[in-house]
């Protein structure tokens, strides 16, 4: 049976490469399965370019981005994109530096989907934090500024869970861009459809008014700055590191890393949220 090849180009802008590390730690499916096996029956991902994972380097590797990439490729972008061209050059062409901004704009125009992997590319994240001297912005903001009509799907998290990345791609391949169920911030509803607070195993302590006094205490971590009441993700159900644990399970508060408010408005991490910032459960 013929297999449909879906080319994937992965660019890295302003960030720490943490989402790449997270993806490399995927277990079910493993990174090997993702790259070598069919992600869906009859559909195989062909990773054409990834500056961290690919074996090639230098001009030979970078020149891949100047070749015809085929139809329907997915452009994954990790890290925020700076408007200041003194930040984030990703290679050279004809002796001239190539910025992440110019290459992203070039490739995003012809892609079938832009996948913003991690909070930095989804919302700006840490690189766009005040005072933001590099003028870092999200993939969606850059796409809008340059009139790029390619759909942008945000998969925030610092880092993004490997399951979230694979799920977003699989949903796109199954439903197409027009069939994706996204929230108002462009995130897949299957992942970001509920507040952390709604599924937190410590929720009963919150309702009873029993709060931890220090990290590691078993009660609700609201008084210690937990951002679970304003953060949408499935961390309590999915957990991390092969479902071993997650932030609150390890005794620390949720820091709100999947939200556009991260990092300027979710810090200090251990400062209690103001009461007027707390939504009614199920409401944004």
Protein Blocks (a to p, Z undefined) as FASTA:
>chain_A
ZZddddddddddddehlmmmmmmmpfbdcfklmmmmcfbghiacddfbcfklpmbgcjll
mmmmmpcebehiacddedjddfblkgopabdeehiacdfklmmmmmmmmpmbdcdedjkl
mnopmmlpcehlnopacfklmmmmnopabdcdddedjdddfklmmmmmmmmmmnommlpc
cdfkopafklmmpcfklmgcklmmmmnopacfbehiabdfklnopaklmcccfklmnogg
hhlbcfklnopacehlmbfklmklmpcfklccdfklpccehiZZ
